[in-house]
Structure formats: C-alpha cells, structure tokens
Amino acid sequence: MNGSLLFGKRKGPAEGSRGMTTVGCLGFLVLLAVLGFAGYRFGAAYYEYYQVREQVREVITWTVAGNPKHEADVVKRVITRVADEAGIWLTPRNIRITQTASTLTIGVFWVQDLDFLVYTYPMDFTVSLTEPLRWGGRGLVIK
C-alpha cells in the first residue's frame, strides 16, 4: 500500500504513461466542439424552417377563410409574415400558389447559407402546404 493515493501523493506521471491520454482527450474535446458547433448551425436553420412553415400555415388558413383574395395579397402577406417572424427575406419568385377545384397549395422555397468557419454550406428549404377549399364552389384567388 505504499503507492496508494490514500497514504501519500504520487509524484510525476503514472507508471507506463507517456501523455497520450492527454492528447486523446484533447482531440476528443475538439471533435466534440466541432460537432456541437455544426449541430447548432443546422438546428438554427431547421428552427427557422419550422417558423416559416407555421407562418405559411397561418396565411393559408387566412386565405381559405372568408371572401376570395387576390394572389398578390396572399404573396405579400406570406413575405411580410415570414420576414417579421423568421427573419427570412423572400421575393415573389420564392412563392408558388396553386389552386385546384378542391384545394389550395402554397409553396415557399429558399436557400439558406450556413456559415461555418471555413466553409459556407447552401441549404435548400421547401415548405408546401395544402388546404381544402371551404366555401362551396366560390373562387379563392383572383389572378
């Protein structure tokens, strides 16, 4: 029991240790930090995706309710809601409205650049929501 930590302190590295555990631990911590940073960037992008999805859902619900709306009003409302809530700037070219006899679909697409320290990854996002028409045969969007 002479070498036990209970009876006295050891001086120097443990027998047979060459310091490789320190390098391995440091490498593991660096890898963990890089993966955590990448996860944070991807997580923030997907959080914004769900914010855009929620805003498009609110606009499509507003569109199918009540009187028919002009397509320009719907596009303008999508752009302002997404910019205010998610901070993503869209143009009318990013929005596609498709109306059939029984449904309305609003599609929104955009590219978000994920900035890493030495690389920028362009990530494509698409939100496409369909809502059934609820007013019994009246037109929805006046083009």
N, C-alpha and C positions, 0 to 999 in steps of 0.2 A: 503494500500500500504506500510505498514511498512516492510513486509518481502520481498519486491520486490528487484531484483538484480539491478534495476536502481538507487535505493536510498541508497543502502548500501550493504556491503558484509555479507553473512551468515557465521556463524562460526560453524564448525562441519558438520556431515552428515545431509542429508535431513531427515525430519521427517518420521519415519517408515522405514528407510533404515537400513539394517543390514549388508551391504557389500557383499551381494550375487551377485549383478550385476558385481562386480569386478571379482569374481571367475568365473562367467558365461562367461564374456568377455575373460578372460584368457584361459579358456577351449576352447572357440571358436577359438581363435588365434592359440592355439597349434594344434587343429584339422585341421585348415586351412594350417598350416605349414607342417603337415604330409602329407596331400593330395597333396599339392604343390610339395613336395619332390618326392612322388610316381609318380605324373604326369610327373615330369621332367625325372625320370628314364625310364618310359615307352615311353615317347616322344623321348628320345635319341635313344632308341632301335629301334623304328619304323623309325626314320630318317635314321639310318644305314641300315635298311631293304630296304628302297627306294633307297639308294645309291647302294646297291648290285644289286637290280633289274635293275637299269639304266646301270650298268656295264655289266650285263648278256645280256641286250638288245643290247648293242654295240657289244659284242662278237658274238652274234648270227647273227647280221647283217653282220659282217665281215666274218663269216663262210659261209653264203649262197651266198656271193658275190664272183665272180671270180672263180678261179680254186679250185678243191677239196682239202680239208685239212685233215691232219692226226688227228685222235681223240686225240692223246697225245698233239698235238699242241694246239688244242682247249681247252683242260683241263688246260694246262699250262697257256694259255692266260687268262682264267677265274680266275685262282688262283692269278696271278700277278696283274690283274686289280682290283680285289676285295681287295687284300691286300694293294695296293697302294692308292686306293680311299676311301675305307670304313674302313680300318684297321682291317679287319676280316681275320683270318688265316684259310684257307681251306686246305683240303687234297684231293687227287683224289677220295677218297671214298665218299666225300661230293657232288660229281658232277656226274650226270647221263645224258648221251646223248642217245636220241632215234631217229632213223631215219625211216620214212616210205617212201612209194613211192612218196608222195607229200608234206611231211612236215618234219621239223627237230625240235626237242624239246630238250631244255637244262634245266635240273632241278638241283637246288642247294639247299641243306638243311644244317642247322647248329643249334646249341644250344647256346644261349647267356645267361650268368648268370647275372641277375640284382641284384646288391648288395644293400641291404637295411642295416640299422644299425645293426639289429639283425637277419636278415634272408636273404638268397640268393635264389632267385626265378629263376629256369631254364626255359627259354622261347624258344620254338621251332619255327624256321622260315623256310619257304619253298618258293622258287621262282621257278616257272616253266613257261617258255616262249616258244611259238611255232611260227615258221616262215615258210611260204610256200617256197618250192623249186622254184628257179627262172631260172634255166639254161636248161630246156628242156631235161630231161632224163639222164644227166650225174650224176655220183655218187658224193656224197658230202663228206662223211667222210670215209677214208680208215682205216679199223680196223686192 
